[in-house]
Amino acid sequence: MWLVIFMALHKKTNSNKSKNREKIFSVASILLLILAWYLGGLRTNNSQAQFFEHISSADSQLVEVSANLYRLVGTDGDKESAKWVSFGSGVGYGGELTVGAVFTHTGGIETISLLSSKETSSYFDKVVEEKLPEALLNKTIKTSLTVDAVTGATLTSDAYIKALDQAADPVRQAIFGYHLSEQASVWSYFKWLDAAALLFFGLAVWVNRSRSEHKVKLNVALLAASTLLFGFHSASLYSASTMGGVIYGSWISGVANYTPFILIALSIGYIFYYNRNVYCQSLCPFGAMQQCLAKVGNAKSSPVRHQLFVWFPRVLLLVTLCLGAYFRSPAAFVYEPFGIAFGMIGGMYLFVLTVIIILTSLVVRRPWCQSLCPVNAMTDFLVFNKSWFKQIRSQKNKQRRAAKTEKE
């Protein structure tokens, strides 16, 4: 009897310690994110000044014509042969990128330099490897700029070309008397894939809440379709960089692919309402890939239930979000293997991680989901804080009722 009471008290004490630890981590996380964002704002962006230093020389002078348009005039003062300098931006997969460019007096592209980027680094690296910037040099800006997009990084290629075309437009106006770039409407960013995300999420909710005897088969079919569409076709999985983009508002300035943002927004709403994440259960392409490999290898559930697998992904996600906030580029700190798994795009460390996860999936069910996945950390954070808020509100209501009773 006394042993049972002692064990119950011990369990309650451990539970209280765990909750207190969760509360401390939750508050500390928010404060660290705010601090990282504040410190990042103090960093001076010298990219434009460095670009000016790079293109200028002792025998030239930079003259401002208008906002984002300059003339590089020689010491002889000959404005007829002066070069033009301008800046433009385009929206890629992970966010906005900005370029600076130098144009000859006849409208030829002489120099292109990337000044800032919120784009996923692996996609831009592929653009550089395929020598897209070199392909644009020496082209004329009399017409809109067009070159073949890089396979596997189409959105980044388009963003780079549009940024250069935007930079060229004021120069085009000054030299030839007309402009070609047009301001894109808000609705132009909404694509059929975004509508598909809404439809698929609705189906996921219906399947998870269904009592049909075919529920398992329906869920498998939905996972398969989601893997083909949001995985291999578009690589539109949401990740830690998407979470960073939501928190810091990079989606406001525009992204080429809003599908991950739509999926994460719907997931957050559902988590707040039902305390469950249907995305992981019914839509995640990488989760589906792990499940298929588990079937092939007859994998078992992981026997390890250590707190390390709970806290490490939380700390990793927090560090990633803080770095994204400080450098103003959430997409620059990607640690998920999605790019390699569905498009063979990413660094060597991601390639090695992907191979390890694939091989482990043959032995252990969903090893990524059980160890490093940031979605679980996000879900835990939202569910805990929702429960904490409800507890605080309940305590306040009790205090009000008690105070009201005393007055009566």
C-alpha positions in Angstrom: 0.0 0.0 0.0 2.7 2.5 1.1 4.8 1.4 -2.0 1.9 2.2 -4.3 1.4 5.7 -2.7 5.2 6.4 -2.9 5.3 5.4 -6.6 2.3 7.6 -7.3 3.9 10.6 -5.5 7.2 9.9 -7.3 5.5 9.8 -10.7 3.6 13.0 -9.9 6.8 14.7 -8.9 8.6 13.6 -12.1 5.5 14.8 -14.1 5.7 18.2 -12.5 9.4 18.5 -13.1 8.9 17.6 -16.8 6.1 20.2 -17.1 8.3 22.9 -15.5 11.1 22.0 -17.8 8.8 22.3 -20.8 7.6 25.7 -19.6 11.1 27.0 -19.2 12.1 25.7 -22.7 9.0 27.2 -24.2 9.6 30.7 -22.8 13.3 30.5 -23.5 12.6 29.5 -27.1 10.4 32.6 -27.7 12.9 34.9 -26.0 15.8 33.5 -28.0 13.9 33.9 -31.3 13.1 37.5 -30.5 16.8 38.1 -29.5 18.1 36.5 -32.7 15.7 38.6 -34.8 16.8 41.8 -33.0 20.5 41.1 -33.3 20.1 40.2 -36.9 18.5 43.6 -37.5 21.6 45.3 -36.1 23.7 43.6 -38.8 24.5 46.1 -41.5 23.9 44.8 -45.0 26.9 46.1 -46.9 26.3 44.0 -50.0 25.3 47.0 -52.1 28.3 49.0 -50.9 30.7 46.1 -51.6 29.2 45.7 -55.1 29.9 49.4 -55.8 33.5 49.0 -54.6 33.8 45.9 -56.9 32.6 47.6 -60.1 34.2 51.0 -59.5 37.8 52.0 -60.1 40.1 55.0 -59.6 39.3 56.3 -63.1 35.5 56.1 -62.8 32.7 57.8 -60.8 29.3 56.5 -59.7 26.5 59.0 -60.3 23.0 58.4 -58.9 20.3 58.9 -61.6 17.2 57.7 -59.6 16.4 55.0 -57.0 18.3 51.8 -57.8 19.7 53.3 -61.0 23.2 54.7 -61.4 25.7 55.6 -64.1 29.3 54.6 -64.0 31.1 57.6 -65.7 34.8 57.7 -66.5 37.1 60.5 -65.4 36.9 62.0 -68.9 33.2 62.8 -68.3 32.0 61.1 -71.4 28.4 60.2 -70.5 27.7 58.8 -74.0 29.8 55.7 -73.2 29.0 55.5 -69.5 27.8 52.2 -68.1 24.6 51.7 -66.2 24.2 50.1 -62.8 20.9 48.8 -61.5 19.3 46.4 -59.0 16.4 44.0 -59.2 14.8 41.2 -57.2 12.9 38.0 -58.0 11.0 35.4 -55.9 12.4 31.9 -55.7 11.3 28.7 -53.9 12.5 29.8 -50.5 12.0 33.6 -50.9 13.4 36.7 -52.5 16.8 37.2 -54.0 18.4 40.4 -55.2 21.0 41.0 -57.9 23.1 44.0 -58.9 24.1 44.3 -62.6 26.3 46.5 -64.8 25.1 47.3 -68.4 27.0 48.8 -71.3 25.9 52.0 -72.9 24.4 49.9 -75.8 22.3 47.6 -73.4 24.6 44.6 -73.0 24.9 42.8 -69.7 28.5 43.1 -68.5 28.4 42.0 -64.8 25.9 40.2 -62.5 26.3 39.8 -58.8 24.0 38.2 -56.2 23.6 40.7 -53.3 21.2 38.9 -51.0 19.2 35.7 -51.1 16.5 34.0 -49.0 16.5 31.2 -51.5 17.3 27.6 -50.5 21.1 27.4 -50.9 21.1 24.0 -52.6 18.8 25.2 -55.4 20.9 28.3 -56.0 24.1 26.2 -55.9 22.7 24.1 -58.7 21.9 27.3 -60.7 25.6 28.4 -60.3 26.9 24.9 -61.2 24.9 24.9 -64.4 26.4 28.3 -65.3 23.1 30.1 -65.7 24.7 33.5 -64.7 27.4 33.1 -67.4 24.7 32.3 -70.0 23.1 35.7 -69.3 26.3 37.7 -69.8 26.7 39.7 -73.0 23.0 39.3 -73.8 21.1 42.5 -74.9 18.3 43.9 -72.8 16.3 45.2 -75.9 13.9 42.3 -75.2 12.9 40.4 -72.1 15.7 38.1 -71.0 15.1 34.4 -71.6 17.4 31.4 -71.1 16.7 27.7 -70.5 15.9 27.1 -66.8 18.1 24.7 -64.8 16.4 21.3 -64.4 15.6 20.6 -60.7 15.9 24.3 -59.9 13.3 25.9 -62.2 11.8 28.3 -59.7 15.3 29.6 -58.7 16.3 30.0 -62.3 13.1 32.0 -63.0 13.7 34.1 -60.0 17.3 34.9 -61.0 16.2 35.8 -64.6 13.3 38.0 -63.3 15.6 39.8 -60.9 18.0 40.6 -63.7 15.2 41.6 -66.0 13.8 43.9 -63.3 17.3 45.5 -62.9 17.5 45.9 -66.7 14.1 47.7 -67.0 15.1 51.2 -65.9 18.2 50.9 -68.1 16.0 49.7 -70.9 13.8 52.8 -70.4 16.7 55.1 -70.3 18.4 53.7 -73.5 15.5 52.6 -75.7 12.6 54.5 -74.3 10.4 51.6 -73.2 10.1 49.1 -70.4 9.0 45.4 -70.4 8.7 44.2 -66.8 5.3 44.1 -65.3 4.2 44.0 -61.7 2.8 40.6 -60.9 -0.6 40.5 -59.3 -1.2 38.8 -56.0 -3.3 36.1 -57.6 -0.5 35.2 -60.0 1.3 33.5 -57.1 -1.7 31.2 -56.4 -1.3 28.1 -58.5 -3.2 24.8 -59.1 -0.8 23.1 -56.7 -2.0 25.4 -53.9 -5.6 24.4 -54.6 -4.5 20.8 -54.6 -3.0 21.3 -51.1 -6.3 22.6 -49.8 -8.1 19.6 -51.4 -5.6 17.0 -50.1 -5.7 18.4 -46.6 -9.5 18.3 -46.6 -9.3 14.7 -47.7 -6.7 13.9 -44.9 -9.0 15.4 -42.3 -12.0 13.4 -43.7 -10.0 10.1 -43.7 -8.6 10.6 -40.2 -12.1 11.3 -38.8 -13.8 8.6 -40.8 -15.1 5.4 -39.3 -15.1 3.6 -42.6 -13.8 0.0 -42.6 -11.6 1.1 -45.5 -9.9 3.8 -43.5 -6.4 2.3 -43.7 -6.6 1.7 -47.5 -7.9 5.2 -48.0 -5.0 6.6 -46.0 -2.5 4.6 -48.0 -4.0 5.8 -51.3 -3.8 9.4 -50.0 -0.2 9.0 -48.9 0.7 7.6 -52.3 -1.0 10.4 -54.2 0.6 13.0 -51.9 4.0 11.5 -52.4 3.7 11.7 -56.2 2.3 15.2 -56.2 4.0 17.0 -53.2 7.1 14.9 -53.3 8.5 13.8 -56.6 6.5 16.3 -58.8 7.0 19.5 -56.8 9.0 18.8 -53.6 6.5 20.9 -51.7 7.1 19.4 -48.3 7.1 21.9 -45.4 10.3 22.0 -43.3 12.1 24.0 -40.7 12.8 26.8 -43.2 9.0 27.0 -43.9 8.4 27.4 -40.2 11.0 30.1 -40.1 9.3 31.8 -43.1 6.0 31.7 -41.3 7.4 33.2 -38.1 9.5 35.9 -39.7 7.0 36.8 -42.5 9.2 36.0 -45.5 6.0 34.8 -47.3 4.8 38.4 -47.2 7.5 39.6 -49.7 6.6 36.6 -51.8 7.8 33.1 -52.5 7.5 31.2 -55.8 5.8 28.2 -54.1 3.2 28.8 -51.5 2.1 25.2 -51.2 4.4 24.4 -48.2 3.1 27.5 -46.4 -0.5 26.5 -47.1 0.1 23.0 -45.8 1.8 24.2 -42.6 -0.9 26.8 -41.9 -3.6 24.2 -42.2 -1.6 21.8 -40.0 -1.1 24.4 -37.3 -4.8 25.2 -37.3 -5.7 21.5 -37.0 -3.2 21.0 -34.2 -4.6 23.9 -32.2 -8.1 22.5 -32.7 -7.6 18.7 -32.4 -4.1 18.3 -30.9 -3.1 16.1 -33.8 -1.1 16.5 -37.0 -2.8 14.9 -39.9 0.0 16.0 -42.3 2.4 13.4 -40.8 -0.2 10.7 -40.8 -1.7 11.1 -44.3 0.2 13.6 -46.4 4.0 13.6 -45.7 5.8 12.2 -48.7 9.0 11.5 -46.8 7.0 9.6 -44.1 5.3 7.6 -46.9 8.7 6.7 -48.4 9.9 5.5 -45.0 6.7 3.4 -44.6 7.3 1.7 -48.0 10.9 0.9 -47.1 9.7 -0.5 -43.7 7.4 -2.9 -45.6 10.3 -4.0 -47.9 12.6 -4.7 -44.9 9.9 -5.8 -42.5 11.1 -3.1 -40.1 10.1 -3.0 -36.5 9.3 -0.1 -34.2 12.3 1.4 -32.5 12.9 -0.2 -29.1 14.7 3.0 -27.9 12.5 5.4 -26.0 15.1 7.9 -24.7 14.5 11.6 -23.9 17.3 12.4 -26.3 15.0 11.7 -29.2 12.5 14.2 -27.7 14.8 17.0 -26.9 17.4 16.9 -29.6 15.0 17.7 -32.5 13.6 20.5 -30.4 17.0 22.1 -29.8 18.0 21.5 -33.4 14.9 23.2 -34.6 15.4 26.1 -32.2 19.0 26.6 -33.3 17.9 26.5 -37.0 15.2 29.1 -36.5 17.5 31.4 -34.5 20.1 31.2 -37.3 17.5 31.9 -39.9 16.3 34.9 -37.9 19.8 36.3 -37.3 20.8 36.0 -41.0 17.3 36.9 -42.3 17.3 33.7 -44.4 15.4 30.7 -43.0 16.0 28.7 -46.1 19.8 28.9 -45.7 19.8 26.5 -42.8 18.2 23.4 -44.2 18.9 20.0 -42.5 16.0 18.0 -43.9 16.8 15.4 -46.6 13.8 16.2 -48.8 15.8 17.8 -51.6 18.0 14.8 -52.0 15.2 12.3 -51.6 12.9 13.8 -54.2 15.2 15.8 -56.5 18.8 14.9 -55.8 19.5 18.5 -54.8 21.6 19.3 -51.7 25.0 19.2 -50.2 27.1 16.1 -49.4 26.1 16.1 -45.7 22.4 15.9 -46.8 23.2 13.1 -49.2 24.9 11.1 -46.5 22.0 11.7 -44.1 19.5 10.7 -46.7 21.3 7.4 -47.4 21.5 6.7 -43.6 17.8 7.3 -43.2 16.9 5.1 -46.2 19.0 2.2 -45.0 17.7 2.6 -41.4 14.1 2.6 -42.7 14.6 -1.0 -43.8 15.2 -1.9 -40.1 13.3 0.7 -38.0 9.9 2.2 -38.9 10.1 5.9 -39.7 13.5 6.6 -38.2 13.5 10.3 -39.4 10.1 10.9 -37.8 11.3 9.3 -34.5 14.6 11.2 -34.3 15.1 14.4 -36.2 11.8 15.5 -37.8 11.1 19.2 -36.9 7.3 18.7 -37.4 7.1 16.6 -34.2 9.0 19.4 -32.3 6.6 22.0 -33.7 3.5 19.9 -32.8 4.8 19.3 -29.2 5.4 23.0 -28.8 1.9 24.0 -30.0 0.1 21.4 -28.1 2.0 22.1 -24.8 1.4 25.9 -25.0 -2.2 25.4 -25.9 -2.6 23.2 -22.8 -0.6 25.6 -20.7 -2.8 28.5 -21.8 -6.0 26.6 -21.1 -4.7 25.7 -17.6 -3.8 29.4 -16.9 -7.2 30.5 -18.1 -9.0 27.8 -16.0 -7.1 28.9 -12.9 -8.0 32.5 -13.5 -11.7 31.6 -13.9 -11.5 29.6 -10.6 -10.0 32.6 -8.8 -12.7 34.9 -10.2 -15.4 32.6 -9.1 -13.8 32.2 -5.7 -13.5 36.0 -5.3 -17.1 36.5 -6.4 -18.3 33.9 -3.9 -16.4 35.7 -1.1 -18.0 39.0 -2.0 -21.5 37.4 -1.9 
